[in-house]
Amino acid sequence: MIRTLDDLPDGVIGFEADGAIHAEDYTTVLVPAVERTLANGHDIRIVLVLPTFGGVSAGAGWQDLKLGVEHLTHWKKVALVTDVEWMIQLVRLFGWMTPGELRHFPLDERDAATAWAAAD
């Protein structure tokens, strides 16, 4: 399940995942937030907080790929906030493949992640 984070700087959207992520999380939470951001004239700057990881359904994987490709040139920054070790390693190994900038932050540096995502 994904919930929207509040009190973020203008132009930054944020989400926190709890448990498994499903296609419905994309269609009801992520996609509408991205579309609103783009409609307001902003590039996509996201803070993703993942204290734990409960998996991703196949449908969610498809929605993620689709969202990324549909807005390929609008991704500016993605701040991944997690202490999940294998996710940290994936960012180190494959972060360069992500459109825009992708950077990892530990859970206790959530404020720094938000500031980084908002900065030009």
Phi and psi in degrees as a GROMACS rama.xvg file:
@    title "Ramachandran Plot"
@    xaxis  label "Phi"
@    yaxis  label "Psi"
@TYPE xy
-117.829  136.119  ILE-2
-123.444  152.518  ARG-3
-80.2226  139.116  THR-4
-88.7859  140.061  LEU-5
-101.966  175.002  ASP-6
58.2081  42.0136  ASP-7
-102.114  156.671  LEU-8
-60.1247  155.472  PRO-9
-54.716  132.067  ASP-10
89.7867  -4.55495  GLY-11
-111.685  131.101  VAL-12
-113.523  151.108  ILE-13
-143.106  152.925  GLY-14
-144.949  147.912  PHE-15
-125.243  131.849  GLU-16
-101.252  139.176  ALA-17
-133.406  110.86  ASP-18
84.6144  -155.919  GLY-19
-74.6994  150.728  ALA-20
-106.517  130.475  ILE-21
-120.098  166.3  HIS-22
-55.7709  -37.3038  ALA-23
-61.6476  -30.6207  GLU-24
-62.5112  -37.0958  ASP-25
-71.2481  -50.2766  TYR-26
-70.5819  -27.2307  THR-27
-102.033  -20.3226  THR-28
-120.289  -61.2655  VAL-29
-67.7387  -54.0675  LEU-30
-59.7804  -47.3763  VAL-31
-59.9249  -37.9296  PRO-32
-66.1949  -41.777  ALA-33
-64.1562  -43.9741  VAL-34
-62.1462  -41.5171  GLU-35
-63.3414  -41.5596  ARG-36
-60.2609  -47.2088  THR-37
-65.7272  -40.3128  LEU-38
-63.2383  -27.8632  ALA-39
-85.7687  6.33176  ASN-40
83.7016  15.6836  GLY-41
-102.199  149.471  HIS-42
-74.7382  171.718  ASP-43
-89.2295  118.061  ILE-44
-126.401  116.591  ARG-45
-125.91  140.25  ILE-46
-110.607  118.308  VAL-47
-111.467  117.35  LEU-48
-105.44  120.159  VAL-49
-128.809  86.3853  LEU-50
-63.3708  -36.7614  PRO-51
-137.034  174.597  THR-52
-135.915  117.966  PHE-53
-101.753  11.1457  GLY-54
100.097  167.979  GLY-55
-130.689  128.387  VAL-56
-71.102  161.831  SER-57
-59.2128  -39.529  ALA-58
-63.5009  -38.1387  GLY-59
-67.5052  -38.6473  ALA-60
-60.9664  -42.354  GLY-61
-63.8823  -44.8872  TRP-62
-62.6288  -37.7711  GLN-63
-63.5006  -47.9816  ASP-64
-60.6669  -45.9209  LEU-65
-61.3042  -45.5182  LYS-66
-61.906  -42.9696  LEU-67
-64.2076  -43.8755  GLY-68
-72.4085  -40.5737  VAL-69
-61.5202  -28.9636  GLU-70
-122.847  34.3918  HIS-71
-49.2841  -41.9281  LEU-72
-86.4884  -0.863597  THR-73
-103.656  -4.1005  HIS-74
-75.1494  121.031  TRP-75
-103.966  -59.1434  LYS-76
-144.745  140.87  LYS-77
-128.627  117.396  VAL-78
-102.023  113.566  ALA-79
-95.4136  115.939  LEU-80
-107.998  106.08  VAL-81
-162.155  157.696  THR-82
-114.153  9.42586  ASP-83
-72.9201  111.44  VAL-84
-58.531  -43.6934  GLU-85
-67.1953  -29.3965  TRP-86
-69.7195  -38.5035  MET-87
-60.9392  -43.0226  ILE-88
-65.7935  -38.6222  GLN-89
-61.9469  -40.2808  LEU-90
-62.097  -43.0796  VAL-91
-63.308  -40.446  ARG-92
-82.4945  -39.8541  LEU-93
-122.251  5.97807  PHE-94
-57.9342  -30.2115  GLY-95
-64.5694  -19.2538  TRP-96
-83.0664  -12.0679  MET-97
-79.0443  135.021  THR-98
-63.2276  141.752  PRO-99
75.0057  -165.568  GLY-100
-96.8854  138.044  GLU-101
-123.118  129.73  LEU-102
-140.174  141.076  ARG-103
-92.9488  142.839  HIS-104
-134.052  139.009  PHE-105
-65.0959  159.538  PRO-106
-56.1168  -35.6495  LEU-107
-78.653  2.76618  ASP-108
-116.797  33.045  GLU-109
-59.2226  -40.9852  ARG-110
-63.7952  -39.4442  ASP-111
-65.6277  -36.797  ALA-112
-63.4503  -42.0711  ALA-113
-64.7904  -44.3854  THR-114
-62.4208  -41.2501  ALA-115
-63.2948  -45.7176  TRP-116
-61.6019  -33.6432  ALA-117
-81.419  -23.3589  ALA-118
-74.8907  150.588  ALA-119
